[in-house]
Amino acid sequence: MTWLIARRAALEAYQDRLTLLMGIGFAVVVPILLVVVEVRSLLQGTTGGADPAFVAALTFNLLVVGLLPTVSAVGIAAGQFAGEKERGILTPLLASPASNLAIFGGKVLGAIIPPLSYSLLAEAVYLLCLAGVLGTAQLALLPLPPSLAMVALVPLVTCFAATVSSLISSRVRTYNAAQQLGGLVLMPLWGIVVTLAADLLNLGPVGLLGAVLGLLLADVALAVVAAATWRREEVLSQT
């Protein structure tokens, strides 16, 4: 049931023209511009591809290019409850025998699948552009543990943001209210993530693994608590 709900939500997001254009723009245009403008300018100010500051910047950009396409997860999640209430299509699902966890989990999963697919494309475009500018030999200088940690943070942060946005959406009446509140609540999150991610580059493999596992546990706990505390009957009364 969770997968069926998620699949329906993801397909709707893929069919939305604005979301599609934003996703492709962030996944293709932004990584190319980042390599052409920032990476080439960094190359001119460093001693070469092995410069520690240069390598750290390339590694950190793995998080940046991955997170940018996931901004749309907030809007998609905002439409999962509040948007469907406005369109009058939420009642049949709430009246079904599906559990609260299945419904809430399916909505969150459906909100993160499309943005994460764009993030995957963005990472591929970024690495291909780096290989074209630096060469595959220089690309191999990227440190493996921090690089993997930067990539792993993308779905974890996206899941956290989508869960918070879905929780807000399930408690307000309109899509606009859900989107605006979600954006305001999550704005500090993006700043905190970027700030902490810069410090992660200085941690060893154990510290990186601990940070990723900690965020994973936070995602699971938030999703379970959110699903358990939202009032299904209250939402039904608002539809």
Beta strands, then each sheet from edge to edge (+ up, - down):
end
